[in-house]
Amino acid sequence: MARHRKPASGPTHQARRRLAVSLAGASALAATFLTLTVEPSAPPAPDRLPTAPLQPQAAP
């Protein structure tokens, strides 16, 4: 009796995998869309430095 055998990959297993892949793709597209379209709720504080460096810097 084999205890560690591969489970049968029937149509329900394939449907579950296809659904998981579809949901992952849809969430990635939604995240990309939101990143490109949604503006930040508030401008950065005037006393803070910008997060992106103005000039490229060499590694120390």
C-alpha distance matrix in Angstrom:
0.0 3.8 6.3 9.3 9.6 13.1 14.2 15.9 19.6 21.4 25.1 25.0 23.4 26.1 28.8 27.9 28.1 31.3 32.8 32.0 33.7 36.6 37.2 37.2 39.7 41.8 42.0 43.0 45.7 46.9 47.2 49.1 51.4 52.1 52.8 55.3 57.1 57.2 60.1 59.8 61.3 63.8 65.5 64.8 67.0 70.2 69.8 66.4 66.0 64.3 60.6 60.9 63.0 66.3 66.2 63.5 63.3 62.4 59.7 61.2
3.8 0.0 3.8 5.7 6.1 9.7 11.5 13.6 17.0 19.4 23.1 22.9 20.9 23.5 26.3 25.3 25.1 28.4 30.0 29.0 30.5 33.6 34.2 33.9 36.4 38.7 38.8 39.6 42.4 43.7 43.9 45.7 48.1 48.9 49.4 51.9 53.8 54.0 56.8 56.6 58.1 60.6 62.2 61.4 63.7 66.8 66.5 63.0 62.5 60.7 57.1 57.3 59.4 62.6 62.5 59.8 59.6 58.7 56.0 57.6
6.3 3.8 0.0 3.8 5.9 9.4 10.7 13.6 16.8 19.2 22.8 22.0 19.8 22.7 25.3 23.8 23.7 27.2 28.4 27.2 28.9 32.0 32.3 32.0 34.7 36.9 36.7 37.6 40.6 41.6 41.6 43.7 46.1 46.6 47.1 49.8 51.6 51.6 54.3 53.9 55.3 57.8 59.4 58.7 60.8 64.0 63.5 60.2 59.8 58.2 54.5 54.9 57.1 60.4 60.4 57.8 57.6 56.8 54.0 55.5
9.3 5.7 3.8 0.0 3.7 6.7 8.9 12.2 14.9 17.8 21.2 20.5 17.9 20.5 23.2 21.6 21.1 24.7 26.0 24.6 26.0 29.3 29.6 29.1 31.7 34.1 33.9 34.6 37.6 38.8 38.7 40.6 43.1 43.8 44.1 46.7 48.7 48.8 51.5 51.1 52.7 55.2 56.6 55.8 58.0 61.2 60.8 57.3 56.8 55.1 51.4 51.7 53.7 57.0 57.0 54.3 54.1 53.3 50.6 52.2
9.6 6.1 5.9 3.7 0.0 3.8 6.3 9.0 11.8 14.7 18.3 18.1 15.6 17.9 20.9 19.9 19.3 22.6 24.3 23.3 24.6 27.7 28.5 28.1 30.4 32.9 33.1 33.8 36.5 38.0 38.1 39.9 42.3 43.2 43.7 46.1 48.0 48.4 51.2 51.2 52.9 55.4 56.9 56.3 58.7 61.8 61.6 58.1 57.6 55.6 51.9 52.0 54.2 57.3 57.3 54.6 54.7 53.9 51.4 53.2
13.1 9.7 9.4 6.7 3.8 0.0 3.8 6.4 8.5 11.8 15.2 15.2 12.3 14.4 17.5 16.6 15.8 19.0 20.9 20.0 21.1 24.2 25.1 24.8 27.0 29.5 29.9 30.5 33.1 34.7 35.0 36.6 39.0 40.0 40.6 42.9 44.8 45.3 48.3 48.4 50.2 52.8 54.3 53.8 56.3 59.4 59.4 55.9 55.3 53.2 49.5 49.5 51.8 54.8 54.8 52.2 52.5 51.9 49.6 51.6
14.2 11.5 10.7 8.9 6.3 3.8 0.0 3.8 6.2 9.0 12.3 11.9 9.4 12.1 14.8 13.9 13.9 17.1 18.7 18.1 19.7 22.4 23.3 23.5 25.8 27.9 28.4 29.5 31.9 33.2 33.9 35.7 37.7 38.7 39.7 41.9 43.5 44.0 47.1 47.3 48.9 51.7 53.4 53.1 55.7 58.9 59.1 55.7 55.2 53.1 49.5 49.7 52.1 55.1 55.4 53.0 53.4 53.1 50.9 53.0
15.9 13.6 13.6 12.2 9.0 6.4 3.8 0.0 3.8 5.8 9.5 10.0 8.2 10.4 13.3 13.3 13.5 16.1 18.0 18.2 19.6 21.9 23.3 23.9 25.7 27.7 28.8 29.9 31.9 33.4 34.4 36.1 37.9 39.1 40.3 42.3 43.8 44.5 47.7 48.2 49.9 52.9 54.5 54.5 57.2 60.5 60.8 57.4 56.9 54.6 51.1 51.1 53.7 56.5 56.8 54.4 55.1 54.9 52.8 55.1
19.6 17.0 16.8 14.9 11.8 8.5 6.2 3.8 0.0 3.8 6.8 7.7 5.5 6.8 10.0 10.5 10.3 12.6 14.8 15.3 16.3 18.6 20.2 20.9 22.4 24.4 25.8 26.8 28.6 30.3 31.4 32.9 34.6 36.1 37.3 39.1 40.6 41.5 44.8 45.5 47.3 50.3 51.9 52.0 54.9 58.0 58.6 55.2 54.6 52.1 48.7 48.6 51.2 53.9 54.2 51.9 52.8 52.7 50.8 53.3
21.4 19.4 19.2 17.8 14.7 11.8 9.0 5.8 3.8 0.0 3.8 5.5 5.4 6.6 8.8 10.2 11.0 12.6 14.5 15.8 17.0 18.6 20.3 21.6 23.0 24.6 26.2 27.6 29.1 30.5 32.1 33.6 35.0 36.5 38.0 39.7 40.9 41.9 45.3 46.2 47.8 51.0 52.8 53.1 56.0 59.3 60.0 56.7 56.3 53.7 50.4 50.3 53.1 55.7 56.2 54.1 55.1 55.2 53.5 56.1
25.1 23.1 22.8 21.2 18.3 15.2 12.3 9.5 6.8 3.8 0.0 3.8 5.5 5.1 6.1 8.6 9.9 10.4 12.1 14.2 15.4 16.2 18.2 20.0 21.0 22.2 24.2 25.8 26.8 28.2 30.1 31.6 32.6 34.3 36.0 37.5 38.5 39.6 43.1 44.3 45.8 49.1 51.0 51.6 54.6 57.8 58.7 55.5 55.1 52.4 49.3 49.2 52.1 54.5 55.2 53.2 54.5 54.8 53.3 56.1
25.0 22.9 22.0 20.5 18.1 15.2 11.9 10.0 7.7 5.5 3.8 0.0 3.8 5.4 5.0 6.1 8.6 9.8 10.4 12.2 14.2 15.1 16.3 18.3 19.9 20.8 22.3 24.3 25.6 26.6 28.4 30.2 31.2 32.5 34.4 36.1 37.0 37.7 41.2 42.1 43.5 46.8 48.8 49.4 52.3 55.6 56.4 53.3 53.2 50.6 47.5 47.6 50.6 53.2 54.1 52.2 53.4 53.8 52.3 54.9
23.4 20.9 19.8 17.9 15.6 12.3 9.4 8.2 5.5 5.4 5.5 3.8 0.0 3.8 5.4 5.2 6.2 8.6 9.9 10.7 12.4 14.2 15.4 16.7 18.5 20.0 21.2 22.8 24.5 25.7 27.1 28.9 30.3 31.6 33.1 35.0 36.2 36.9 40.3 41.0 42.6 45.7 47.6 47.9 50.7 54.0 54.7 51.4 51.1 48.6 45.3 45.4 48.3 50.9 51.6 49.6 50.7 50.9 49.2 51.7
26.1 23.5 22.7 20.5 17.9 14.4 12.1 10.4 6.8 6.6 5.1 5.4 3.8 0.0 3.8 5.4 5.1 6.1 8.5 9.9 10.6 12.2 14.2 15.4 16.5 18.2 20.0 21.2 22.6 24.2 25.8 27.1 28.5 30.2 31.7 33.2 34.5 35.6 39.1 40.1 41.8 45.0 46.7 47.1 50.1 53.3 54.1 50.8 50.3 47.6 44.4 44.2 47.1 49.5 50.1 48.1 49.4 49.7 48.2 51.0
28.8 26.3 25.3 23.2 20.9 17.5 14.8 13.3 10.0 8.8 6.1 5.0 5.4 3.8 0.0 3.8 5.4 5.1 6.1 8.6 9.9 10.4 12.2 14.2 15.3 16.2 18.2 20.0 21.0 22.2 24.2 25.7 26.7 28.2 30.1 31.6 32.5 33.5 37.1 38.2 39.8 43.1 45.0 45.6 48.7 51.9 52.9 49.8 49.5 46.8 43.7 43.7 46.7 49.1 50.0 48.2 49.7 50.2 48.9 51.7
27.9 25.3 23.8 21.6 19.9 16.6 13.9 13.3 10.5 10.2 8.6 6.1 5.2 5.4 3.8 0.0 3.8 5.5 5.1 6.2 8.7 9.8 10.5 12.3 14.3 15.2 16.4 18.4 20.0 20.9 22.4 24.4 25.6 26.7 28.5 30.4 31.4 32.0 35.4 36.2 37.7 40.9 42.9 43.4 46.2 49.5 50.4 47.2 47.1 44.5 41.4 41.6 44.7 47.2 48.2 46.4 47.7 48.3 46.7 49.4
28.1 25.1 23.7 21.1 19.3 15.8 13.9 13.5 10.3 11.0 9.9 8.6 6.2 5.1 5.4 3.8 0.0 3.8 5.4 5.1 6.2 8.6 9.9 10.6 12.4 14.2 15.4 16.7 18.5 20.0 21.2 22.8 24.4 25.8 27.1 28.9 30.3 31.2 34.5 35.3 37.1 40.2 41.9 42.2 45.1 48.3 49.1 45.8 45.4 42.7 39.5 39.4 42.3 44.9 45.6 43.7 44.9 45.3 43.8 46.5
31.3 28.4 27.2 24.7 22.6 19.0 17.1 16.1 12.6 12.6 10.4 9.8 8.6 6.1 5.1 5.5 3.8 0.0 3.8 5.5 5.2 6.1 8.6 10.0 10.6 12.2 14.3 15.5 16.6 18.2 20.0 21.2 22.5 24.2 25.8 27.2 28.5 29.7 33.2 34.4 36.2 39.4 41.0 41.6 44.8 47.9 48.9 45.7 45.2 42.4 39.3 39.1 42.0 44.3 45.1 43.4 44.9 45.5 44.3 47.2
32.8 30.0 28.4 26.0 24.3 20.9 18.7 18.0 14.8 14.5 12.1 10.4 9.9 8.5 6.1 5.1 5.4 3.8 0.0 3.8 5.5 5.1 6.1 8.6 9.9 10.4 12.2 14.2 15.3 16.2 18.2 20.0 20.9 22.2 24.1 25.8 26.7 27.5 31.1 32.2 33.7 37.0 38.9 39.7 42.7 45.9 47.1 44.0 43.8 41.0 38.1 38.2 41.3 43.7 44.8 43.3 44.8 45.7 44.4 47.3
32.0 29.0 27.2 24.6 23.3 20.0 18.1 18.2 15.3 15.8 14.2 12.2 10.7 9.9 8.6 6.2 5.1 5.5 3.8 0.0 3.8 5.4 5.2 6.2 8.6 9.9 10.6 12.4 14.3 15.3 16.5 18.4 19.9 21.0 22.5 24.5 25.7 26.3 29.7 30.4 32.1 35.2 37.0 37.4 40.4 43.6 44.5 41.3 41.0 38.4 35.3 35.5 38.6 41.1 42.2 40.5 41.8 42.6 41.2 44.0
33.7 30.5 28.9 26.0 24.6 21.1 19.7 19.6 16.3 17.0 15.4 14.2 12.4 10.6 9.9 8.7 6.2 5.2 5.5 3.8 0.0 3.8 5.5 5.1 6.2 8.6 10.0 10.7 12.4 14.2 15.4 16.7 18.4 20.0 21.2 22.8 24.4 25.5 28.8 29.8 31.9 34.9 36.3 36.8 39.9 42.9 43.9 40.6 40.1 37.2 34.1 33.9 36.9 39.2 40.1 38.4 39.8 40.6 39.4 42.3
36.6 33.6 32.0 29.3 27.7 24.2 22.4 21.9 18.6 18.6 16.2 15.1 14.2 12.2 10.4 9.8 8.6 6.1 5.1 5.4 3.8 0.0 3.8 5.5 5.2 6.1 8.6 9.9 10.6 12.2 14.2 15.4 16.4 18.2 19.9 21.3 22.4 23.6 27.2 28.5 30.5 33.7 35.3 36.1 39.3 42.4 43.6 40.5 40.1 37.1 34.3 34.1 37.2 39.4 40.5 39.1 40.8 41.8 40.9 44.0
37.2 34.2 32.3 29.6 28.5 25.1 23.3 23.3 20.2 20.3 18.2 16.3 15.4 14.2 12.2 10.5 9.9 8.6 6.1 5.2 5.5 3.8 0.0 3.8 5.4 5.0 6.1 8.6 9.9 10.3 12.1 14.2 15.1 16.2 18.1 20.0 20.9 21.5 25.0 26.1 27.7 31.0 32.8 33.6 36.7 39.9 41.1 38.0 37.9 35.1 32.3 32.5 35.8 38.1 39.4 38.2 39.8 41.0 40.0 42.8
37.2 33.9 32.0 29.1 28.1 24.8 23.5 23.9 20.9 21.6 20.0 18.3 16.7 15.4 14.2 12.3 10.6 10.0 8.6 6.2 5.1 5.5 3.8 0.0 3.8 5.5 5.2 6.2 8.7 9.9 10.6 12.4 14.3 15.4 16.5 18.5 20.1 20.8 24.0 24.8 26.8 29.8 31.3 31.7 34.9 38.0 39.0 35.8 35.3 32.6 29.6 29.6 32.8 35.2 36.3 34.9 36.4 37.4 36.3 39.2
39.7 36.4 34.7 31.7 30.4 27.0 25.8 25.7 22.4 23.0 21.0 19.9 18.5 16.5 15.3 14.3 12.4 10.6 9.9 8.6 6.2 5.2 5.4 3.8 0.0 3.8 5.5 5.1 6.2 8.6 9.9 10.7 12.3 14.3 15.4 16.7 18.4 19.7 23.1 24.4 26.7 29.7 31.0 31.6 35.0 37.8 39.1 35.9 35.3 32.3 29.4 29.1 32.2 34.3 35.3 34.0 35.8 37.0 36.2 39.3
41.8 38.7 36.9 34.1 32.9 29.5 27.9 27.7 24.4 24.6 22.2 20.8 20.0 18.2 16.2 15.2 14.2 12.2 10.4 9.9 8.6 6.1 5.0 5.5 3.8 0.0 3.8 5.4 5.1 6.1 8.6 9.9 10.5 12.2 14.1 15.4 16.4 17.6 21.1 22.7 24.6 27.9 29.5 30.5 33.8 36.8 38.3 35.4 35.1 32.0 29.5 29.4 32.7 34.7 36.1 35.1 37.1 38.6 38.0 41.1
42.0 38.8 36.7 33.9 33.1 29.9 28.4 28.8 25.8 26.2 24.2 22.3 21.2 20.0 18.2 16.4 15.4 14.3 12.2 10.6 10.0 8.6 6.1 5.2 5.5 3.8 0.0 3.8 5.4 5.0 6.1 8.5 9.7 10.4 12.1 14.2 15.2 15.8 19.1 20.1 22.0 25.2 26.8 27.6 30.8 33.9 35.3 32.3 32.1 29.3 26.6 26.9 30.3 32.5 34.1 33.1 34.9 36.5 35.7 38.6
43.0 39.6 37.6 34.6 33.8 30.5 29.5 29.9 26.8 27.6 25.8 24.3 22.8 21.2 20.0 18.4 16.7 15.5 14.2 12.4 10.7 9.9 8.6 6.2 5.1 5.4 3.8 0.0 3.8 5.4 5.1 6.2 8.6 9.9 10.5 12.4 14.3 15.3 18.4 19.5 22.0 24.8 26.0 26.5 29.9 32.7 34.0 30.8 30.3 27.2 24.5 24.3 27.6 29.7 31.0 29.9 31.8 33.2 32.6 35.7
45.7 42.4 40.6 37.6 36.5 33.1 31.9 31.9 28.6 29.1 26.8 25.6 24.5 22.6 21.0 20.0 18.5 16.6 15.3 14.3 12.4 10.6 9.9 8.7 6.2 5.1 5.4 3.8 0.0 3.8 5.5 5.1 6.1 8.6 9.8 10.7 12.2 13.9 17.3 19.1 21.6 24.6 25.7 26.7 30.2 32.9 34.6 31.6 31.0 27.8 25.4 25.0 28.3 30.0 31.5 30.7 32.9 34.6 34.4 37.6
46.9 43.7 41.6 38.8 38.0 34.7 33.2 33.4 30.3 30.5 28.2 26.6 25.7 24.2 22.2 20.9 20.0 18.2 16.2 15.3 14.2 12.2 10.3 9.9 8.6 6.1 5.0 5.4 3.8 0.0 3.8 5.4 5.1 6.1 8.5 9.9 10.5 11.5 15.1 16.7 18.8 22.0 23.6 24.8 28.2 31.1 32.9 30.1 30.0 27.0 24.8 24.9 28.4 30.2 32.0 31.6 33.7 35.7 35.4 38.5
47.2 43.9 41.6 38.7 38.1 35.0 33.9 34.4 31.4 32.1 30.1 28.4 27.1 25.8 24.2 22.4 21.2 20.0 18.2 16.5 15.4 14.2 12.1 10.6 9.9 8.6 6.1 5.1 5.5 3.8 0.0 3.8 5.5 5.2 6.0 8.6 10.0 10.4 13.5 14.5 16.9 19.8 21.1 22.0 25.3 28.3 29.8 26.8 26.6 23.6 21.2 21.5 25.0 27.0 28.9 28.4 30.3 32.3 31.9 34.9
49.1 45.7 43.7 40.6 39.9 36.6 35.7 36.1 32.9 33.6 31.6 30.2 28.9 27.1 25.7 24.4 22.8 21.2 20.0 18.4 16.7 15.4 14.2 12.4 10.7 9.9 8.5 6.2 5.1 5.4 3.8 0.0 3.8 5.5 5.1 6.3 8.7 10.2 13.1 14.8 17.7 20.3 21.0 21.9 25.5 28.0 29.8 26.8 26.1 22.8 20.5 20.2 23.5 25.2 26.8 26.3 28.6 30.6 30.6 33.8
51.4 48.1 46.1 43.1 42.3 39.0 37.7 37.9 34.6 35.0 32.6 31.2 30.3 28.5 26.7 25.6 24.4 22.5 20.9 19.9 18.4 16.4 15.1 14.3 12.3 10.5 9.7 8.6 6.1 5.1 5.5 3.8 0.0 3.8 5.5 5.3 6.1 8.3 11.7 14.1 16.6 19.5 20.6 22.1 25.7 28.2 30.4 27.7 27.3 24.0 22.2 22.0 25.4 26.7 28.7 28.6 31.1 33.4 33.6 36.8
52.1 48.9 46.6 43.8 43.2 40.0 38.7 39.1 36.1 36.5 34.3 32.5 31.6 30.2 28.2 26.7 25.8 24.2 22.2 21.0 20.0 18.2 16.2 15.4 14.3 12.2 10.4 9.9 8.6 6.1 5.2 5.5 3.8 0.0 3.8 5.4 5.2 5.5 9.0 10.9 13.2 16.3 17.7 19.2 22.7 25.5 27.6 25.0 25.0 22.0 20.4 20.7 24.4 25.8 28.2 28.3 30.6 33.1 33.2 36.1
52.8 49.4 47.1 44.1 43.7 40.6 39.7 40.3 37.3 38.0 36.0 34.4 33.1 31.7 30.1 28.5 27.1 25.8 24.1 22.5 21.2 19.9 18.1 16.5 15.4 14.1 12.1 10.5 9.8 8.5 6.0 5.1 5.5 3.8 0.0 3.8 5.7 6.0 8.3 9.7 12.8 15.2 15.9 17.0 20.6 23.2 25.1 22.3 21.9 18.8 16.9 17.0 20.7 22.2 24.4 24.5 26.8 29.3 29.5 32.5
55.3 51.9 49.8 46.7 46.1 42.9 41.9 42.3 39.1 39.7 37.5 36.1 35.0 33.2 31.6 30.4 28.9 27.2 25.8 24.5 22.8 21.3 20.0 18.5 16.7 15.4 14.2 12.4 10.7 9.9 8.6 6.3 5.3 5.4 3.8 0.0 3.8 6.2 8.3 10.8 14.1 16.2 16.5 18.0 21.7 23.9 26.1 23.6 22.9 19.5 18.1 17.7 21.1 22.0 24.2 24.5 27.2 29.8 30.4 33.6
57.1 53.8 51.6 48.7 48.0 44.8 43.5 43.8 40.6 40.9 38.5 37.0 36.2 34.5 32.5 31.4 30.3 28.5 26.7 25.7 24.4 22.4 20.9 20.1 18.4 16.4 15.2 14.3 12.2 10.5 10.0 8.7 6.1 5.2 5.7 3.8 0.0 3.8 6.5 9.8 12.3 14.9 15.8 17.9 21.6 23.8 26.4 24.2 24.1 20.9 20.0 20.0 23.5 24.2 26.7 27.4 30.1 32.9 33.6 36.7
57.2 54.0 51.6 48.8 48.4 45.3 44.0 44.5 41.5 41.9 39.6 37.7 36.9 35.6 33.5 32.0 31.2 29.7 27.5 26.3 25.5 23.6 21.5 20.8 19.7 17.6 15.8 15.3 13.9 11.5 10.4 10.2 8.3 5.5 6.0 6.2 3.8 0.0 3.8 6.6 8.7 11.7 13.1 15.3 18.8 21.4 23.9 21.9 22.2 19.4 18.6 19.3 22.9 23.9 26.8 27.6 30.1 33.0 33.4 36.2
60.1 56.8 54.3 51.5 51.2 48.3 47.1 47.7 44.8 45.3 43.1 41.2 40.3 39.1 37.1 35.4 34.5 33.2 31.1 29.7 28.8 27.2 25.0 24.0 23.1 21.1 19.1 18.4 17.3 15.1 13.5 13.1 11.7 9.0 8.3 8.3 6.5 3.8 0.0 3.8 6.3 8.5 9.5 12.0 15.4 17.8 20.6 18.8 19.3 16.6 16.4 17.3 20.9 21.6 24.7 26.0 28.4 31.6 32.2 34.9
59.8 56.6 53.9 51.1 51.2 48.4 47.3 48.2 45.5 46.2 44.3 42.1 41.0 40.1 38.2 36.2 35.3 34.4 32.2 30.4 29.8 28.5 26.1 24.8 24.4 22.7 20.1 19.5 19.1 16.7 14.5 14.8 14.1 10.9 9.7 10.8 9.8 6.6 3.8 0.0 3.8 5.5 7.0 9.0 12.3 15.1 17.5 15.7 16.7 14.4 14.2 15.9 19.5 20.6 23.9 25.2 27.2 30.3 30.8 33.1
61.3 58.1 55.3 52.7 52.9 50.2 48.9 49.9 47.3 47.8 45.8 43.5 42.6 41.8 39.8 37.7 37.1 36.2 33.7 32.1 31.9 30.5 27.7 26.8 26.7 24.6 22.0 22.0 21.6 18.8 16.9 17.7 16.6 13.2 12.8 14.1 12.3 8.7 6.3 3.8 0.0 3.8 7.0 9.6 12.0 15.1 17.5 16.4 18.1 16.5 16.6 18.8 22.3 23.3 26.8 28.3 30.1 33.3 33.6 35.7
63.8 60.6 57.8 55.2 55.4 52.8 51.7 52.9 50.3 51.0 49.1 46.8 45.7 45.0 43.1 40.9 40.2 39.4 37.0 35.2 34.9 33.7 31.0 29.8 29.7 27.9 25.2 24.8 24.6 22.0 19.8 20.3 19.5 16.3 15.2 16.2 14.9 11.7 8.5 5.5 3.8 0.0 3.8 6.5 8.5 11.4 14.0 13.3 15.2 14.1 15.0 17.4 20.5 21.4 25.0 26.9 28.5 31.9 32.3 34.2
65.5 62.2 59.4 56.6 56.9 54.3 53.4 54.5 51.9 52.8 51.0 48.8 47.6 46.7 45.0 42.9 41.9 41.0 38.9 37.0 36.3 35.3 32.8 31.3 31.0 29.5 26.8 26.0 25.7 23.6 21.1 21.0 20.6 17.7 15.9 16.5 15.8 13.1 9.5 7.0 7.0 3.8 0.0 3.8 6.4 8.6 11.6 10.8 12.3 11.1 12.6 14.7 17.6 18.1 21.8 24.0 25.7 29.2 30.0 31.8
64.8 61.4 58.7 55.8 56.3 53.8 53.1 54.5 52.0 53.1 51.6 49.4 47.9 47.1 45.6 43.4 42.2 41.6 39.7 37.4 36.8 36.1 33.6 31.7 31.6 30.5 27.6 26.5 26.7 24.8 22.0 21.9 22.1 19.2 17.0 18.0 17.9 15.3 12.0 9.0 9.6 6.5 3.8 0.0 3.8 6.3 8.6 7.2 8.8 8.0 9.6 12.3 14.9 15.8 19.5 21.6 22.9 26.3 26.9 28.5
67.0 63.7 60.8 58.0 58.7 56.3 55.7 57.2 54.9 56.0 54.6 52.3 50.7 50.1 48.7 46.2 45.1 44.8 42.7 40.4 39.9 39.3 36.7 34.9 35.0 33.8 30.8 29.9 30.2 28.2 25.3 25.5 25.7 22.7 20.6 21.7 21.6 18.8 15.4 12.3 12.0 8.5 6.4 3.8 0.0 3.8 5.5 5.5 8.5 9.3 11.5 14.5 16.5 17.3 21.0 23.2 24.0 27.4 28.0 29.1
70.2 66.8 64.0 61.2 61.8 59.4 58.9 60.5 58.0 59.3 57.8 55.6 54.0 53.3 51.9 49.5 48.3 47.9 45.9 43.6 42.9 42.4 39.9 38.0 37.8 36.8 33.9 32.7 32.9 31.1 28.3 28.0 28.2 25.5 23.2 23.9 23.8 21.4 17.8 15.1 15.1 11.4 8.6 6.3 3.8 0.0 3.8 5.5 7.8 9.3 12.4 14.9 16.1 16.2 19.9 22.6 23.4 26.9 27.8 28.8
69.8 66.5 63.5 60.8 61.6 59.4 59.1 60.8 58.6 60.0 58.7 56.4 54.7 54.1 52.9 50.4 49.1 48.9 47.1 44.5 43.9 43.6 41.1 39.0 39.1 38.3 35.3 34.0 34.6 32.9 29.8 29.8 30.4 27.6 25.1 26.1 26.4 23.9 20.6 17.5 17.5 14.0 11.6 8.6 5.5 3.8 0.0 3.8 6.8 9.6 12.3 15.1 15.9 16.5 19.8 22.3 22.5 25.7 26.4 26.9
66.4 63.0 60.2 57.3 58.1 55.9 55.7 57.4 55.2 56.7 55.5 53.3 51.4 50.8 49.8 47.2 45.8 45.7 44.0 41.3 40.6 40.5 38.0 35.8 35.9 35.4 32.3 30.8 31.6 30.1 26.8 26.8 27.7 25.0 22.3 23.6 24.2 21.9 18.8 15.7 16.4 13.3 10.8 7.2 5.5 5.5 3.8 0.0 3.8 6.5 8.6 11.7 12.8 14.0 17.3 19.4 19.6 22.8 23.3 24.0
66.0 62.5 59.8 56.8 57.6 55.3 55.2 56.9 54.6 56.3 55.1 53.2 51.1 50.3 49.5 47.1 45.4 45.2 43.8 41.0 40.1 40.1 37.9 35.3 35.3 35.1 32.1 30.3 31.0 30.0 26.6 26.1 27.3 25.0 21.9 22.9 24.1 22.2 19.3 16.7 18.1 15.2 12.3 8.8 8.5 7.8 6.8 3.8 0.0 3.8 6.3 8.7 9.2 10.4 13.6 15.7 16.0 19.3 20.0 21.0
64.3 60.7 58.2 55.1 55.6 53.2 53.1 54.6 52.1 53.7 52.4 50.6 48.6 47.6 46.8 44.5 42.7 42.4 41.0 38.4 37.2 37.1 35.1 32.6 32.3 32.0 29.3 27.2 27.8 27.0 23.6 22.8 24.0 22.0 18.8 19.5 20.9 19.4 16.6 14.4 16.5 14.1 11.1 8.0 9.3 9.3 9.6 6.5 3.8 0.0 3.8 5.6 7.1 8.4 11.9 13.9 14.9 18.4 19.4 21.0
60.6 57.1 54.5 51.4 51.9 49.5 49.5 51.1 48.7 50.4 49.3 47.5 45.3 44.4 43.7 41.4 39.5 39.3 38.1 35.3 34.1 34.3 32.3 29.6 29.4 29.5 26.6 24.5 25.4 24.8 21.2 20.5 22.2 20.4 16.9 18.1 20.0 18.6 16.4 14.2 16.6 15.0 12.6 9.6 11.5 12.4 12.3 8.6 6.3 3.8 0.0 3.8 6.5 9.1 12.0 13.0 13.9 17.0 17.4 19.3
60.9 57.3 54.9 51.7 52.0 49.5 49.7 51.1 48.6 50.3 49.2 47.6 45.4 44.2 43.7 41.6 39.4 39.1 38.2 35.5 33.9 34.1 32.5 29.6 29.1 29.4 26.9 24.3 25.0 24.9 21.5 20.2 22.0 20.7 17.0 17.7 20.0 19.3 17.3 15.9 18.8 17.4 14.7 12.3 14.5 14.9 15.1 11.7 8.7 5.6 3.8 0.0 3.8 6.4 8.9 9.7 11.3 14.7 15.6 18.1
63.0 59.4 57.1 53.7 54.2 51.8 52.1 53.7 51.2 53.1 52.1 50.6 48.3 47.1 46.7 44.7 42.3 42.0 41.3 38.6 36.9 37.2 35.8 32.8 32.2 32.7 30.3 27.6 28.3 28.4 25.0 23.5 25.4 24.4 20.7 21.1 23.5 22.9 20.9 19.5 22.3 20.5 17.6 14.9 16.5 16.1 15.9 12.8 9.2 7.1 6.5 3.8 0.0 3.8 5.6 6.8 8.1 11.7 13.2 15.4
66.3 62.6 60.4 57.0 57.3 54.8 55.1 56.5 53.9 55.7 54.5 53.2 50.9 49.5 49.1 47.2 44.9 44.3 43.7 41.1 39.2 39.4 38.1 35.2 34.3 34.7 32.5 29.7 30.0 30.2 27.0 25.2 26.7 25.8 22.2 22.0 24.2 23.9 21.6 20.6 23.3 21.4 18.1 15.8 17.3 16.2 16.5 14.0 10.4 8.4 9.1 6.4 3.8 0.0 3.8 6.9 9.1 12.8 15.1 17.4
66.2 62.5 60.4 57.0 57.3 54.8 55.4 56.8 54.2 56.2 55.2 54.1 51.6 50.1 50.0 48.2 45.6 45.1 44.8 42.2 40.1 40.5 39.4 36.3 35.3 36.1 34.1 31.0 31.5 32.0 28.9 26.8 28.7 28.2 24.4 24.2 26.7 26.8 24.7 23.9 26.8 25.0 21.8 19.5 21.0 19.9 19.8 17.3 13.6 11.9 12.0 8.9 5.6 3.8 0.0 3.8 6.2 9.8 12.7 15.1
63.5 59.8 57.8 54.3 54.6 52.2 53.0 54.4 51.9 54.1 53.2 52.2 49.6 48.1 48.2 46.4 43.7 43.4 43.3 40.5 38.4 39.1 38.2 34.9 34.0 35.1 33.1 29.9 30.7 31.6 28.4 26.3 28.6 28.3 24.5 24.5 27.4 27.6 26.0 25.2 28.3 26.9 24.0 21.6 23.2 22.6 22.3 19.4 15.7 13.9 13.0 9.7 6.8 6.9 3.8 0.0 3.8 6.8 9.6 12.6
63.3 59.6 57.6 54.1 54.7 52.5 53.4 55.1 52.8 55.1 54.5 53.4 50.7 49.4 49.7 47.7 44.9 44.9 44.8 41.8 39.8 40.8 39.8 36.4 35.8 37.1 34.9 31.8 32.9 33.7 30.3 28.6 31.1 30.6 26.8 27.2 30.1 30.1 28.4 27.2 30.1 28.5 25.7 22.9 24.0 23.4 22.5 19.6 16.0 14.9 13.9 11.3 8.1 9.1 6.2 3.8 0.0 3.8 6.5 8.9
62.4 58.7 56.8 53.3 53.9 51.9 53.1 54.9 52.7 55.2 54.8 53.8 50.9 49.7 50.2 48.3 45.3 45.5 45.7 42.6 40.6 41.8 41.0 37.4 37.0 38.6 36.5 33.2 34.6 35.7 32.3 30.6 33.4 33.1 29.3 29.8 32.9 33.0 31.6 30.3 33.3 31.9 29.2 26.3 27.4 26.9 25.7 22.8 19.3 18.4 17.0 14.7 11.7 12.8 9.8 6.8 3.8 0.0 3.8 6.4
59.7 56.0 54.0 50.6 51.4 49.6 50.9 52.8 50.8 53.5 53.3 52.3 49.2 48.2 48.9 46.7 43.8 44.3 44.4 41.2 39.4 40.9 40.0 36.3 36.2 38.0 35.7 32.6 34.4 35.4 31.9 30.6 33.6 33.2 29.5 30.4 33.6 33.4 32.2 30.8 33.6 32.3 30.0 26.9 28.0 27.8 26.4 23.3 20.0 19.4 17.4 15.6 13.2 15.1 12.7 9.6 6.5 3.8 0.0 3.8
61.2 57.6 55.5 52.2 53.2 51.6 53.0 55.1 53.3 56.1 56.1 54.9 51.7 51.0 51.7 49.4 46.5 47.2 47.3 44.0 42.3 44.0 42.8 39.2 39.3 41.1 38.6 35.7 37.6 38.5 34.9 33.8 36.8 36.1 32.5 33.6 36.7 36.2 34.9 33.1 35.7 34.2 31.8 28.5 29.1 28.8 26.9 24.0 21.0 21.0 19.3 18.1 15.4 17.4 15.1 12.6 8.9 6.4 3.8 0.0
